[in-house]
Amino acid sequence: MKCSAERVRDRYNPNMKLSSHELAKRTNEGSVIRHDPIPLWLSLTPITARDGHDLVLEIRSSVRVVERDADIQLFKEQFLANESSVTLDTIRNRIVPGLHSTVQTFASTHDAEALIHQHSMLTQLLMQRANEIGFGWGIEFVPPVQVAIRSPTLESRRAIHRLDREKNERLNLTIQSLERVRKLGRFDTLSSEHQTTLLQLFVRDLPTGSVLIPAGPNLIQLDPSTGETTSKSIEGIGPLRSVSRHSDQIYVGGQNGVWTADRVYRVESDSQRGINSVAIDPIEQLLVAGHTDLGLLRWNLETGQPLSGITDVSSPRFLIGLDDRILFACENRVMCLTGDRVRTVRECGQPILRLHLTSDSVWVIGSWGRIERLNRSDLGLREEWNRSATLTASEVMQIEGLTVLAVTGETGPVDLLSSYGAPLLELNGRFQSFRILCGCGRYMTGLSLDRQTVIIWDLTRPQEPVRSINLVARHGHRATDLCSLVG
């Protein structure tokens, strides 16, 4: 005895064959209609739940043409009258809009979480609606039925929460470990990975300060978080050359002296150069300044009275007040002023780019990439390494006890290094080389080699600068120095 599909096929054209995805086929010679169930897969997307989450429904069932003359005639009128082949895609394209509308109406009154848990109700609703539609086409959907429902946006939110939870758990463990190290005062014993984590953790909570910028006759104050600037004219010392902060006092060096909010320390000279750096001798109560042509200049800190200078030193730069001594650089030498006596404490073998002072160290940055870390107490060599590249600017920051060294060369990014030279972060972006780097809370600022532009990075987003300020366009003068004003 032949099966039902064969009986229908014989009734129309026994020589025609149906492919596995076809329900029926029509030619000029006749028609073939399959009555055996064929597996059908449907996808309904996007469905939006009441709480805004997207849903995806996948339905696996079987479809067949009902084997009754009335249904066969109805099927032929609905499909074979206009199409030569009726495939699973034909049924899918016709029925999905109706099912989607039904499910969307239901989903709009329920949250995504509830819909996922109402799997059986959705299955019943879908099959009921599918057969209501199929009844008018002469087809029916038969079990078994499988309905899968998921929410990509809800899953994404859960994944984010899970990752945040795991990240917080790891971060808490890291913080606990770091707190133990902090109590021991030994951040330099941490791996560079842990120091990077610590740096990223600390900079998020750093206060926002400002940067002081001498330019022409004006002292500019820049807010790195907004890029806003204000300008103040400094009278009596000529064009400005440098700015520094000691305790709560700001010292601005110019061609003809040093300006503070309380008084002006004047220089009597025809030199066109100026004060490049300032340090305080708290023991002798002296203001000591470096002048390219005049050597070391000194004044009584309280009265502003000029004292005898030290003229037999060549172009002293980067003055640092170190207890009862003043350190400074002359070409490739680190020198020390104690009272009236000047002596060399270290020969560096290359021009000195910068001196930096931290709580326990003096940092000597060489122009050709040599970096030396000296003990603050006796100036003995503590560590040294070589970057094997020409450097143009450097900065040393202490962030919650973590020492971070920033260096940059003629090309490439600004590299943030640990106290022993391991890489921590790179400050990237399209920019030129820098003359000066200056850390300011969570921001790093850099002055371009042509002294026209200040570039600003947010250390929490090191991929590129957050803004740049053209000082010439905004204030009419090039900058000569940068100084952080935080706290």
N, C-alpha and C positions, 0 to 999 in steps of 0.2 A: 504494500500500500504506500502511495506517495505521500510525502509530508504536505502540509498546507501551503507552503511556499511554492512547491512544485505544482500543486493543483492550480494555483492562480497563474503561474507562469504558463502552464499548458493552455489555460483558457485563452491567453492572448498570443504569445509567440514563444514556443518552446525552444527556439534556437538562440534567443537573446540571453546574454549573461550579465549579471550585476556584480560590480566590484564590492569589496568588503565594506566600503563607506557609503554605498548607495542604497536607498530605500526603493527607488523606482526609476524606470527609464522609459522614454517614449521615442519612437521613430515613426516613419511613415508606414512601417509594416505592422506596428502594434505596440503594446506596452507590457512591461513586466513589473510586478509589485511584490515586494518582500513583506512577509508577515511575521517572520522570526524577529525577535528583539535584537537590536544592535546597541552595543554600549555607546553612551553619549556623555561627553564631558562639557560642562558649561562653567563659565567664569562671570561673576557679576562684580563689576568694579567701575568707578568707585562708589561705595555706599558711605554716606556720612551719618554718623550717630548724633544723638542729641548734644553730646558734649564736644562735638567738633572732630572727633577722631575718625579717620578713614577706615573702612572695612573692606575686606575682599572675601567673597564667598565662592567656593568651588563645589560643584555638584556633579556627582557621578551616578548615573542611572542608566536605564535602557529605554529605547523608544521603538515602537512598531506601528505599522498600519493595521487598524482593527479589521479582522477578517469577516466583515459583514457587507453585503452588497450596498447598503445605504452609505456606510462609512467609506467604502472603496470609491463610490461615485463622488462623495464629498471631497475625498482626498484628491481625486483627479481634477475636480473643478478648482480646488484651491492651489494645486501645484502643477499638475501635468498639463493644464490648459495653457500655461505660459512658459513652462520650462521643460526642456527635453530630458533633464536628469535631476532627480531629487536626492541630495546628499545630506550627510550629517551637518555640513556647514549651512545648507539651506534651512534646515530645521533650527539650527543654532541662531542664525541671523534673524529668523522670524520670531523666536520665542524669548530671546534675551531681553529686549526692551520691556516687554510686559512683566517679566519676572523682576527685572530691576526696579520698575516703578512700584511694584507691590512691596518688595523688601525695603526700598527707600522710605516709603510711607510708614512702615512698621518701625524702622530704625530711628526715624526722626523723633519718636516718642520714648526712646530708651537710650541709656548711656552704653558706650562700647563694652564696658566690663560686663554689664548685665546681658547684653546680646550674646556675648561669647558663652555665657553660662546657660543661655536659653536655646541650646543647640537642638533639642528634640522639637521644641515649638517651631523653630525656623524650618526644620525639615518637613514637618507636617504642613506648614503654611506654603512652602515652595511646591510640594507635590500636589497639594490641592489646587493651587493656582495653575500649575503646569497642565494638569489634566482638564481644568476648566477651559484653558486656551486650546488644548489639543482636541477637545470634544468637537469644536467647530471646524477642525481640519481632518477629522477621521483618523487621528492617531491617539495613542495613549502612552504614558510613561509608566513603566513597571519596575517593581523592586528586583534586586536590592538597591537601596538608595543610600548614598554616602554624601553628607554635607560637611565641608570643612569651612570654618570661619576664623579669620584672624584679622588683627588690626596692626598694620605696619607702623602707624604713628604711636599707638599704645606700646607696641613692642620696643620701638625706638626710645620712648620715654623711660620704659622699664630698664632698658640697657644702659641709658645714661645714668639713671639713679643707681644701678648696680655698680657701674664703673666709678661713679662718684663715691659710693660707699666703700668700694675696694681702695680707691685712691686715698680717701680719708683715713682708712685703716692703716694703709702703708705710710701715709704722711704722719699719723700719730705715732707709729712705731719709730719712724725716722726722727720725729721731734723728740721723743723720749731719749733716743740714743744721742741726739745732738745736745740735749739739755745736760746729759751726763758729761759729755765732752766739754760743754761750755763751763760747767763747774770746775773742771780741771784746767780750763784755760788753754786747751790744746786743739784748736781748730785745724792747725796745720797737720795733725795726724790723720785727719779724715781723707778718704778717697776724693778725687776730683768730682766724681758723680755725686757724692754726698754734699760736697761743698757747693756744687751747682744747685742742688735741691735747697740747700740752706740759703743761698743767695736769692733764689726766686721766692722763697718764703719770706725773707726779711724785707725785700724791696717793696713788696705789696703794701706794707704798713709804714714805710718811711714818710716823714712829713714832707710837704712840698715847700721848697724854699725859693730863692731867686738867685740870679746871676748878675754880678756887677761887671760892667764893661766900660773901660775908658775909651773914648773915641773923640779925637780932636779936643775941644775944651770942655766936653760934656762927660758926665758919668751917667751911663745908661743902666737902668735896672730892668732886667728881663724876667718875666714869669714863664718858666719853661712849660708849665702845664697848659697855658693858654696862648703863648706867643706874644702877649701884650708887653709893651715897653713904656717906660717913663724916662725922662731925661732931666738932669740937673746940671747947670753950668757951674764949673769949679773955677773960681777966680784966683789970680795971684801967683800961679805956678807955671803958666804957659801951657803948651800942648801936653796932654796927659800921656804917660808912658806905662804906668803899672797900677795895680790895685791889690791890696791884701787885707786880711782880717786877722787881728791879734786880740784875743779875749773878745770883748764886745766893741772894740774900736776898729773903724775902717781907716786905712792909710792909703792915700792916693799919691803916687809919685808922678811928678811932672818934670818939665825941662828945668824949672827954676826952684824946685823944692818939693816938700811933702805936705800935703793937706790932710787935716783931720777936722772933725766937727768942732773941736775945741780951739785949735790954733794952726798956724802954718809954720813949718820949719823951712827957712829959706836958704837958697844956694846963691852965692855971688860968683857968677861965672859967665863967660861968653860962649860956652860950649852949647852946641845945638843938640847934644845928646841929653839924656835925662836919667831920672831915678828908675832903675829897672826892677828893684826889689827892696824890701824893708824887713828888718827884724828888730826885736826888742831884747835888750839885756836887762832882765829884771833885778839883777844883783846891783849893778852900777846905775840902774835907772837911766839907761841910755836908749835913744833911738839911733839905730845904725842903718845906713842905706848904701846900696851899691850903685855906683855911677860909672858908666863905661869909660869916660875920660878922666874922671877925678879920683877914682879908687873908692875907698870906704869913707863915707861922711858920717859925722856923729853930732848929736845934739843932746842937751839935757832934756829928758823926757817931760819933766814937769814945767820947765820955764821956756823951752824952745830955744835956749841959748846955744849957738854953735860952739863946738869943741874942736880940738885938733883932729884932723882926719888922718887916714892911713893912705898915703899916696903912692907907695912903692908896690902896689899890687895892680895887675893888669886886668881890666874889665871884669871885676867881681860880679857874679850873678847868683841868683837863686839862694838868697840869704835865709838861714834858718836859725832861730834862737833855740839853743840847746842848753838848758839850765844856765850855767855861768859862762857859756861859750857861744860864739857865733860861727856857724859853719857857712861856707860859701864855695862856689866853684870858680876856678880860673882855668880856662881852656881844658886840659885833661887832668887837672889836679883838684882834689878836695882839700880845702884849707880851713884853718881854724884861727879865729881871733879870740884871744884871752887877754883882757886888759888892753895893753898897747902892743902885745906880741902876736905876730902872725907866723904860723908854721904850716907846713904841708903834712897832712895826715894820710893821704893816699894818692898814689899815681895810678891812673886808670888805663893808660895806653891808647886812649882815643878821646875825642872831644866829648865833654859831658853835656848831654842834652837837658838833664833836669836833676835836681835833688828833691827828695820827698821825705817827710818825717812822719812816722807812725808811733804808736805808744811804746814799742820796744825796738824800733829799727830806724836806721837811716838808709834810704834807697838811693843808689847812684845809677842813673840811666845813661848809658853811652849812646852816642849818635850812631855807632856802627852795630848796635844790637847787643852789646854786653850789658848785663844787668847784675849789679852787686847789691847785696843786702848786708849792711854793717850793724853790729850791736850798738844800740843807743848809748850804752854806758861807756865802753872803752873804744868804740869805733873799729873793733876787730872784725875781720871778714866772717860772716855767718853763712852766707850762701852766695853762689854765683852761677849764672848760665848765660848762654849766648843765643840770641834769636836768629843769628846769621842773616840779618837783613838791616838795611838802613832805616832808622827810626826817625820820625819827625815830631812826635808828641807823646806824652805819657801823663798818667795820673795814678795816684794811689789812694784808695778809699778804705776806710774801716767802717764796716756796716755791722752793727751789733757784735763787734769783736772779731768779725771775719775780715781778713785783709784781702783786698782785691786790687790787682794791678792791671791798669788799662794801658795798652800801647798800640800805636799805629805807625805804619811806614808810608813810603811813597806811593804804594798801591795796596789794595786789599782792604779788608774790614778793620774795625777796631776790635782787638782781641782783649777779652777779660780773662786774666790769669790768676791762679792761686798764688799763695805766697812762695811756693816752690816751682812756679812756672807751668803748672799743668793747665790746659785750657778749660775754661768754665763756660763762657758764652762768646758769641760773635755778634757784633753790632754791624748789620749789613745795610746795603742800599747803594744807590748810585750817587757818588759824591767824589770830591777831590781829596787830596791829602790835607792833613790838618797841621796847623802851627801850634795849637794849644788844645788840650783836653781838660775838661773841668766837670767833676761829678757834683751833682746837686740833688740830694735825696734820691728819689727813684729815677731821676733823669741823668743822662750824660749829655754834655754839650761839647761841641767842637768848633774851633775857629778855623776857617779855611786858610790855606797858605797865602792867598791874596788879601786876607784880613777883611774881606767884605761881608762874609756870610757866616752866620752861626747855625749849625745843624744840631737838631735835638732828637735824642732817642728816649723812649720810655723803656726802662730796663725790663719791664714785664712783657714787652713786645719787641724783641730785638731784631725782628726780620727786616725792618726798614725804619728810617727816621719818621717821627710823627709830624715834624714841621721844620722849615728852614726860614731864617730871618735875614733879609738883605739889609744890612745896617746902613750902607751908603744910600740906598734908595729911601730908607725910612728916616735917617738922621743926618745924612750928608757927610759922614766921616767914616774912615776905616777904624777898626778896633785895634788895640795894642795888647790887651790882656783880658783874662777872665778870672773871676773870683767867686766862689760859692758862698752864699749867704743863707745858711740853714740853721734854725733854732734860735 
